[in-house]
Amino acid sequence: MGMDPPITSLKNPLVKQIRKLHQTKERQQQGQFLLEGTHLIQEAAAVGYPLTCLCYTSDWQVRYGTLWGQLNQQTTEMRLVSPAVLKGMSTTVHPDGVVAIAPRRESVAIPTAEPSLGVVLERLQDPGNVGTIMRTAAAAGSDGLWVSRDSADIDHPKTLRASAGQWFRMPLAVLEALPPAVAHWQQKSIQIVATTPTADLDYWDLDLRVPTVFLLGNEGAGLSAELLGMATHRVKISLAAGVESLNVAIAAALLLYEARRQRSQ
């Protein structure tokens, strides 16, 4: 592996294939997604996530020789490319010298059926928000993240970058329909918490030491009426006058860390 001549043309078939992975439709059709940057690839290597192909510059190989050697043993194809080709394959403005492609999978790790602290994302459209919530949920000790099928792709390049590698560690599931999962938790006496500005209760006044799942909805429209109606508790995040709403990832962080604070006492 790694003995083929360097790729120096953007017209190379492998380069064309990788560039197509910038698009959702192509990721679905190819059954693969794009990993960009050393940190994400280190995280993939750390958990043994399979890589189909690694493309790297000579400077990157010199800087990360040990990692290159490890990846050379667990990657199907290793290709040296010119800096111009590497940049052409990347979605970032300043790539650090390495990209990889890997097989898609709907769930990174199957979350527990009865979470102690879970998060549901319904119709989130910004992949950066999805990735940031993933990272925050992992940091706060959440044991599951459930994402509706019509949310931003979990393997969108921005989702992956925003997750800061937690994509490979956070128990995660993509669901065609969220209500059946919520109904199951209700039957198990897990409290289902939604935020709404009309709620009477501040989020910090709710007992979050018990098993809890937070429902978070679309950036503009919020939760669907169906899912909001399934909440066992509605809470508000108080805002100063003149402020309409919070970014959904910030709201998730406030809720998750209040739960963590209460449970640590």
Buried (B, 14 or more C-beta within 10 A) or exposed (E): EBEEEEBEEBEBEBBEBBBBBBEBEBBEEBEBBBBBBBEBBBBBBEEEBEBBBBBBBEEBBEBBEEBBEBBEEEBEBBBBBBBEBBBBBBBEEEBBBBBBBBEBBEBBBEBEEBBBBBBBBBBBBBBBBBBBBBBBBBBBBBBBBBBBEEBBBBBBBBBBBBBBBBBBBBBBBBBEEBBEBBEEBBEEEBBBBBBBEEBEEEBBEBEBEEBBBBBBBBBEEBBBEEBBEBBBBBBBBEEEEEEEBBEBBBBBBBBBBBBBEBBEE
